[in-house]
């Protein structure tokens, strides 16, 4: 390895060795415009084991997202008399898979989009991957017969591309992940071997230990076994190694770790339902039964007293209003939607409801005539690591070696420039302009796009709940006479909600409902 100008390696103590590895390891797959802390999510905890059936307990479940469907599924198992209301013409809420025929009109008189992709082509515009630790979601997939496949989070062939003066000599160059990983680790290993040879490790390693460590570093870093230097090698790819100082300045190493975290966006392994994320809500709905679910039922008012609850909903197609009565209501609507419904809850509860903010989550799917990322670049799954204003750009982990495919051209959970206020065509053009810096084929192969900006999606007006999650839960999880909130924003184990958080919220609401109903039943219906 050529000596880096001005670089003088300091004595490498064990402490300094660990500190430097930590600095190089950094965080992995941190999405642009998202904080890694927001993306961590625990498992849903223990599934409630409930028994008994109250004598009188007709239940209404408002909303057929994941949390509502979990409540309905478990109510059916307990033998409750219940009905579910969903304002859309589909179940799933955020768990939406856009495919041929999907359509929506953006809120406040916005544009209407209709997906025209070929049959079999799709993109998940809400959740799109399931960590192995999210056993609540995975067990429901198993129970309702939703097959899963691996979701590939990282590919050695995918590119790293950063722009800006701060990146240094590697700015504006697309490098393979394998190049970055090999060159960083190889050159660092060479430095460590030199430290061993010069007896500069101040830890009590025996001569035999030093030999074993040197052999490990040679093997792990692909060093030449004769002169112990890092050089170009076949598995790395063509070209000379990139300069270590340039790699460190670029910060590319912050995308790469030796072991994936157990939680968050890079937990390994991850899974996805075969055929799209909407297969889980569809599976839960099948298990519940279509007779229990009223679609196109937009809730207008929720009024309770000591005797029960009355809900008025309007058919979202023709406006016809219907009143329905129940003993209890479980509300699994987004809280920003609930805040604008005529409902009699306490002032404290409404204040908490109105205080919950929602993310500016957005995704754009790009249908391609040809899977050029596979054919031309040898990329199979994973993401483009970049600082381009795309949030995250990703390649599908399904239907390999077929003719067509859908790229996730943009995935962000905070505003990207002024895209929210621009026409759909301009949002798609923004993605094509920036993605073509890495994939110049994209314009020629582009077929059509579909943009989902959740702030403009009716019945959501935002993505996942953000803000001080732990602080709001004590109020939002209170049972107010005959009303229980089961929205994902109340999730006890997840920040933000993920789908696993929605499962946890559903379990929490179910438990509160059952305990309330059983107490009332034993007290003679009061």
C-alpha positions in Angstrom: 0.0 0.0 0.0 1.4 3.4 -0.9 2.0 5.7 2.1 -0.8 8.3 2.5 0.7 11.8 2.3 0.8 13.4 5.8 -0.4 10.2 7.5 1.5 9.0 10.6 -0.1 6.0 12.3 -0.2 6.5 16.1 0.7 3.6 18.4 -2.1 1.2 18.2 -3.2 0.2 21.7 -6.1 -2.3 22.2 -8.3 0.6 23.3 -7.4 2.7 20.2 -7.9 -0.3 18.0 -11.4 -0.8 19.3 -12.2 2.9 19.0 -11.0 3.1 15.4 -13.0 0.0 14.4 -16.1 1.7 16.0 -15.5 4.8 14.0 -15.2 2.9 10.8 -18.2 0.7 11.5 -20.6 3.5 12.0 -24.3 3.0 11.3 -25.7 1.0 8.5 -28.4 1.9 5.9 -29.4 5.1 7.6 -32.1 6.5 5.3 -31.7 10.1 4.1 -33.9 12.5 6.1 -34.6 9.9 8.8 -33.0 9.4 12.2 -31.9 5.9 13.1 -33.5 6.2 16.5 -36.9 6.6 14.9 -36.5 3.4 13.0 -35.9 1.1 15.9 -38.8 -1.1 16.9 -39.1 -3.9 19.5 -41.2 -7.0 19.2 -44.8 -6.8 20.1 -44.3 -8.7 23.3 -46.4 -11.6 24.6 -49.7 -12.3 22.7 -52.5 -12.0 25.2 -54.1 -15.2 26.4 -57.7 -14.3 27.1 -60.5 -16.6 28.2 -64.2 -16.2 28.8 -67.0 -14.5 26.9 -69.1 -11.6 28.3 -72.8 -12.1 28.2 -73.5 -8.9 26.3 -70.7 -7.3 24.3 -71.4 -6.2 20.8 -68.3 -4.5 19.5 -67.6 -2.1 16.7 -64.0 -1.9 15.3 -63.3 1.3 13.4 -60.6 0.9 10.9 -59.2 -2.1 9.1 -55.5 -1.4 9.1 -53.3 -4.0 10.8 -54.3 -3.0 14.4 -58.0 -3.2 13.6 -57.7 -6.5 11.8 -55.7 -8.0 14.7 -58.5 -6.9 17.1 -61.2 -8.3 14.8 -59.3 -11.6 14.3 -58.9 -12.1 18.0 -62.5 -11.1 18.7 -63.7 -13.8 16.3 -61.6 -16.4 18.2 -63.1 -15.3 21.5 -66.6 -15.6 20.1 -67.6 -11.9 20.2 -70.4 -10.4 18.2 -68.6 -7.6 16.3 -68.6 -5.5 13.1 -65.8 -3.7 11.4 -66.0 -0.4 9.5 -63.5 0.7 6.9 -63.7 3.9 4.9 -61.7 2.6 1.9 -62.6 0.0 -0.6 -59.8 -2.2 0.7 -58.3 -3.4 4.0 -54.8 -2.8 5.2 -54.5 1.0 5.8 -50.8 1.8 5.4 -50.1 -1.8 4.3 -50.9 -1.0 0.7 -49.5 -2.6 -2.3 -49.9 -0.7 -5.6 -50.5 -2.8 -8.6 -52.4 -2.7 -11.9 -55.8 -1.0 -11.2 -54.8 0.6 -8.0 -55.9 4.3 -7.9 -56.2 7.2 -5.6 -56.9 10.9 -5.8 -54.8 13.1 -3.6 -56.6 15.0 -0.9 -57.9 18.6 -1.3 -58.6 18.3 -5.0 -55.3 16.8 -5.9 -54.3 14.7 -8.9 -55.8 11.2 -9.6 -53.5 8.4 -10.4 -54.3 5.0 -11.8 -51.7 2.3 -12.0 -51.3 0.8 -15.4 -48.4 -1.6 -14.8 -48.4 -5.1 -16.2 -50.1 -7.8 -14.2 -47.8 -9.1 -11.5 -45.8 -5.9 -11.1 -46.2 -4.1 -7.8 -44.6 -1.9 -5.2 -45.3 -1.8 -1.4 -46.0 1.9 -0.7 -46.3 1.5 3.1 -44.4 -1.2 5.0 -42.3 -3.4 2.8 -40.1 -5.6 5.1 -40.5 -7.6 8.2 -37.5 -8.1 10.7 -37.1 -11.7 12.0 -37.7 -10.4 15.5 -41.2 -9.1 14.7 -42.8 -12.4 15.7 -46.3 -10.9 16.1 -46.5 -10.1 12.4 -44.7 -13.3 11.3 -46.9 -15.6 13.4 -50.0 -14.0 11.9 -48.6 -14.6 8.4 -48.2 -18.2 9.4 -51.6 -18.5 10.9 -53.6 -17.1 8.0 -51.5 -18.7 5.3 -49.4 -15.9 3.9 -46.1 -17.3 2.4 -43.0 -15.3 3.0 -39.7 -14.8 1.1 -36.4 -13.2 2.0 -36.1 -9.5 1.6 -32.5 -8.7 0.7 -31.3 -5.6 2.5 -27.8 -5.4 1.1 -26.0 -6.7 -2.0 -22.2 -6.6 -2.5 -22.8 -5.4 -6.1 -25.0 -2.4 -5.2 -23.5 1.1 -5.6 -22.3 3.7 -3.2 -22.6 7.3 -4.7 -22.2 10.5 -2.8 -22.0 14.1 -4.0 -20.5 17.2 -2.4 -17.1 18.7 -1.6 -17.0 17.2 1.9 -16.9 13.7 0.4 -13.5 14.4 -1.1 -11.8 12.6 -4.0 -14.5 9.9 -4.3 -17.4 12.4 -4.7 -19.5 11.8 -7.7 -18.1 8.3 -8.3 -20.2 5.2 -8.1 -18.4 2.5 -6.3 -19.5 -1.1 -5.5 -20.1 -2.0 -1.9 -17.6 -4.8 -2.3 -14.9 -2.3 -3.3 -15.6 -0.1 -0.3 -15.7 -3.0 2.1 -12.6 -4.7 0.7 -10.5 -1.6 0.5 -11.3 -0.4 4.0 -10.9 -3.7 5.7 -7.8 -4.7 3.6 -5.9 -1.5 4.2 -6.8 -1.4 7.9 -5.7 -5.0 8.3 -2.4 -4.1 6.6 -1.9 -1.3 9.1 -2.6 -3.7 12.0 -0.1 -6.3 10.7 2.5 -3.6 10.5 1.7 -2.7 14.1 2.1 -6.3 15.1 5.4 -6.6 13.3 6.7 -3.5 15.0 5.5 -4.8 18.4 3.3 -1.8 18.9 0.3 -3.6 20.3 0.6 -2.9 24.0 -1.6 -5.9 25.0 0.0 -9.0 26.5 -0.2 -11.1 23.3 2.2 -14.1 23.1 4.3 -14.6 20.0 1.9 -17.4 19.1 -1.1 -15.2 19.5 0.5 -12.5 17.3 1.1 -15.1 14.6 -2.5 -16.3 14.8 -3.8 -12.7 14.7 -1.6 -11.9 11.7 -2.8 -15.0 9.9 -6.4 -14.0 10.6 -5.8 -10.5 9.3 -4.1 -11.8 6.1 -7.1 -14.1 5.4 -9.9 -11.7 6.5 -8.4 -8.7 4.6 -7.3 -10.5 1.5 -3.7 -9.5 2.0 -0.8 -11.0 0.1 0.5 -13.9 2.2 4.1 -13.2 1.2 4.6 -9.5 1.8 1.3 -8.9 3.8 0.3 -6.0 1.7 -3.2 -5.2 0.5 -3.5 -5.3 -3.3 -6.2 -5.6 -6.0 -7.8 -9.1 -6.2 -10.5 -10.7 -8.3 -13.4 -10.9 -5.9 -13.1 -7.2 -5.2 -13.7 -6.3 -8.8 -11.6 -4.5 -11.4 -9.4 -1.5 -10.7 -6.8 -0.5 -8.1 -7.8 -0.1 -4.5 -9.1 3.3 -3.4 -6.9 5.3 -1.2 -7.6 4.7 2.5 -7.6 8.4 3.4 -10.1 9.1 0.6 -12.4 6.3 1.8 -12.3 7.6 5.4 -13.0 11.1 4.3 -16.0 10.0 2.2 -17.7 8.3 5.1 -18.7 5.4 3.0 -17.6 3.1 5.8 -20.5 4.3 7.9 -22.8 2.3 5.8 -21.1 -1.0 6.5 -21.0 -3.2 9.6 -19.6 -6.6 10.4 -22.8 -7.8 12.0 -26.4 -6.6 11.4 -28.4 -5.2 14.3 -31.2 -7.2 15.7 -33.7 -4.4 15.2 -34.3 -1.5 12.9 -34.0 -1.2 9.1 -31.0 -3.5 8.8 -32.0 -6.4 11.0 -31.1 -9.7 9.3 -32.7 -11.7 8.1 -35.8 -9.8 6.9 -38.8 -11.1 5.1 -41.6 -10.0 2.8 -44.9 -11.6 1.9 -44.9 -13.3 -1.6 -47.0 -11.1 -3.9 -47.0 -7.9 -1.8 -47.4 -6.6 1.8 -51.1 -6.4 1.3 -51.3 -10.2 1.5 -51.2 -10.0 5.3 -54.3 -7.8 5.7 -56.1 -9.7 3.0 -55.3 -13.0 4.9 -56.5 -11.6 8.2 -59.7 -10.3 6.5 -60.4 -13.7 5.0 -60.0 -15.3 8.4 -62.4 -12.8 9.9 -65.0 -13.2 7.2 -66.3 -10.6 4.7 -69.7 -10.5 6.5 -67.9 -8.8 9.4 -66.3 -6.1 7.4 -68.1 -3.1 5.9 -66.0 -1.3 3.3 -66.6 2.2 2.0 -67.9 3.0 5.5 -66.7 6.5 6.5 -67.2 7.2 10.2 -69.1 10.5 10.8 -69.8 10.4 14.5 -69.2 8.3 17.6 -71.5 9.0 20.6 -71.4 7.1 23.8 -73.4 7.0 27.1 -73.7 4.6 30.0 -75.9 2.3 28.0 -73.8 1.9 24.8 -72.4 3.6 21.7 -73.9 4.8 18.5 -71.8 5.2 15.4 -73.0 7.0 12.2 -71.1 6.2 9.0 -71.6 7.3 5.4 -71.1 5.2 2.3 -68.0 6.9 0.7 -69.4 6.1 -2.8 -73.0 7.4 -2.5 -73.1 9.3 0.8 -75.9 7.2 2.3 -75.7 7.4 6.1 -76.3 4.5 8.5 -76.5 4.4 12.3 -75.2 1.3 14.1 -75.3 0.6 17.8 -72.9 -1.4 20.0 -71.8 -1.9 23.6 -68.2 -1.0 22.9 -66.1 0.6 20.2 -62.4 0.0 19.5 -61.0 2.9 17.5 -58.1 1.9 15.2 -58.1 5.0 13.0 -55.1 7.3 12.5 -55.5 9.8 15.4 -55.2 12.8 13.1 -58.3 11.5 11.3 -60.1 10.8 14.6 -59.4 14.4 15.7 -61.9 15.6 13.1 -64.7 13.2 13.8 -67.7 14.1 16.0 -66.9 12.1 19.1 -67.6 12.6 22.8 -64.4 11.9 24.7 -62.9 13.8 27.6 -61.1 17.0 27.0 -57.9 15.4 28.2 -58.3 12.6 25.6 -59.0 14.9 22.7 -56.0 17.0 23.6 -53.8 13.9 23.5 -55.4 12.8 20.2 -54.8 16.2 18.5 -51.2 16.3 19.7 -50.0 13.3 17.8 -48.0 14.3 14.7 -47.7 12.0 11.6 -44.7 11.6 9.3 -44.4 12.9 5.8 -43.7 9.4 4.4 -43.6 9.1 0.7 -42.7 6.4 -1.9 -42.5 6.4 -5.7 -42.5 3.2 -7.7 -41.0 3.1 -11.1 -42.0 0.4 -13.5 -39.2 -0.6 -15.9 -39.4 -2.3 -19.3 -36.2 -4.3 -18.5 -34.5 -5.3 -15.2 -31.3 -3.4 -16.2 -29.9 -3.4 -12.6 -29.7 -7.2 -12.9 -28.8 -7.6 -16.5 -26.3 -4.7 -16.8 -25.1 -4.2 -13.2 -25.5 -7.6 -11.5 -27.5 -6.1 -8.7 -30.0 -8.4 -7.0 -31.9 -6.7 -4.2 -30.5 -4.2 -1.8 -30.3 -0.4 -2.0 -28.4 2.4 -3.5 -26.3 4.0 -0.8 -26.2 7.7 -1.6 -26.8 11.2 -0.3 -29.0 12.0 -3.4 -32.4 13.6 -2.5 -34.2 10.3 -3.0 -34.4 9.1 0.6 -33.8 5.5 -0.3 -33.6 4.0 -3.8 -34.0 0.2 -3.8 -34.1 -2.8 -6.0 -36.8 -5.5 -5.7 -36.1 -8.8 -3.8 -38.5 -10.8 -5.9 -39.1 -12.1 -9.5 -35.4 -12.3 -10.3 -34.5 -12.9 -14.0 -37.9 -12.0 -15.2 -38.4 -9.4 -17.9 -39.8 -6.4 -16.1 -39.6 -5.0 -12.6 -40.5 -2.1 -10.3 -37.9 0.0 -8.6 -38.5 1.9 -5.4 -37.3 5.2 -6.7 -37.9 7.3 -3.6 -38.6 6.4 0.0 -38.5 9.2 2.6 -40.2 9.9 5.9 -39.5 13.6 5.9 -40.1 16.2 3.2 -37.8 16.1 0.2 -37.3 19.5 -1.2 -40.7 20.8 -2.4 -41.9 17.6 -3.9 -45.1 17.4 -1.9 -46.4 20.6 -3.6 -45.3 19.6 -7.1 -47.3 17.7 -9.8 -46.9 13.9 -9.8 -45.0 14.1 -13.1 -42.5 16.5 -11.6 -41.9 14.2 -8.6 -41.2 11.3 -10.9 -38.9 13.5 -13.0 -37.0 14.5 -9.9 -36.3 10.8 -9.2 -35.3 10.0 -12.8 -32.9 13.0 -12.9 -31.1 12.0 -9.7 -31.2 8.2 -10.2 -29.7 8.6 -13.8 -26.5 9.8 -12.2 -25.9 6.2 -11.1 -28.1 4.4 -13.6 -28.1 6.2 -17.0 -30.3 3.5 -18.5 -33.2 4.4 -16.3 -34.8 7.0 -18.7 -34.7 4.6 -21.6 -36.1 1.8 -19.7 -38.7 3.8 -17.7 -42.3 2.8 -18.4 -44.5 4.6 -15.8 -44.5 5.7 -12.2 -46.8 5.8 -9.2 -46.3 8.3 -6.3 -47.8 7.9 -2.9 -47.2 10.9 -0.6 -49.1 9.9 2.6 -49.7 13.5 3.6 -52.0 13.7 0.6 -53.7 10.3 1.0 -57.3 10.5 2.2 -58.1 8.7 5.5 -54.4 9.0 6.4 -53.0 12.5 5.8 -49.6 11.2 7.0 -47.6 8.1 7.5 -46.7 6.7 10.9 -47.2 8.5 14.3 -44.1 10.4 15.5 -43.4 12.5 18.5 -43.2 11.6 22.2 -44.6 8.1 22.0 -44.0 7.0 25.6 -45.4 10.2 27.1 -48.7 10.0 25.2 -49.5 6.3 25.9 -50.8 6.6 29.5 -53.6 8.9 28.3 -54.4 7.4 24.9 -54.6 3.8 26.3 -57.2 4.7 29.0 -60.6 3.1 28.6 -63.1 6.0 28.4 -66.4 4.3 29.5 -67.1 2.3 26.3 -64.4 3.6 24.0 -60.9 2.1 23.6 -58.2 3.4 21.2 -56.3 0.7 19.3 -54.4 2.9 16.8 -50.8 2.0 16.2 -49.8 5.3 17.8 -50.5 3.7 21.2 -48.1 0.8 20.6 -46.4 -0.1 23.9 -43.3 -1.7 22.3 -42.5 0.2 19.2 -41.2 3.6 18.1 -42.6 4.4 15.7 -45.2 1.8 15.0 -44.0 -0.5 12.2 -46.6 -3.3 11.6 -45.4 -4.9 14.7 -46.4 -1.9 16.7 -49.8 -2.1 15.1 -50.0 -5.7 16.3 -49.0 -4.6 19.8 -51.5 -1.8 19.8 -54.3 -4.2 18.8 -53.4 -6.7 21.5 -53.3 -3.9 24.1 -56.8 -2.6 23.0 -58.2 -6.1 22.9 -57.0 -6.8 26.4 -58.5 -3.6 27.8 -61.8 -4.3 26.0 -62.1 -7.8 27.2 -61.4 -6.9 30.8 -63.9 -4.0 30.6 -66.6 -6.2 29.0 -66.0 -9.1 31.5 -66.3 -6.7 34.5 -69.5 -5.2 33.1 -70.9 -8.7 32.4 -70.2 -9.9 36.0 -71.8 -6.6 37.3 -75.0 -7.1 35.4 -74.3 -5.0 32.3 -73.3 -1.8 34.0 
